[in-house]
Amino acid sequence: MRCIGVKTLKNKLSEYLRLIAAGESILVTDRDRVIAELIPPREGRSPLSSDAVLADAVRKGWITPAVLSPGSPPMRLPVDQNKNILQELEADRAER
């Protein structure tokens, strides 16, 4: 595990990010006091940042994930038959 200062991290950020991506952990210090630890992503973590944001929102209780029954999702039922929808559309247009 490496220990680096804030100034060094700012100046060589890309280099340290490559080391972290390769699996190394880095302690960040400010005046010889550890202020942060940079670690590689956990196993199973999605590479997409949007997934991370959603996972964080679930952890904080802001949202609740949908509960799906095992197996495939239920089939979607049509709202109405196309001919009925087109008839309503024509009727609406005729009223204008």
PyMOL commands that set and color helices and strands:
alter all, ss='L'
color gray80, all
select helices_A, chain A and resi 6-11+13-21+49-59+82-95
alter helices_A, ss='H'
color red, helices_A
select strands_A, chain A and resi 2-5+26-30+33-38
alter strands_A, ss='S'
color yellow, strands_A
deselect
rebuild
show_as cartoon
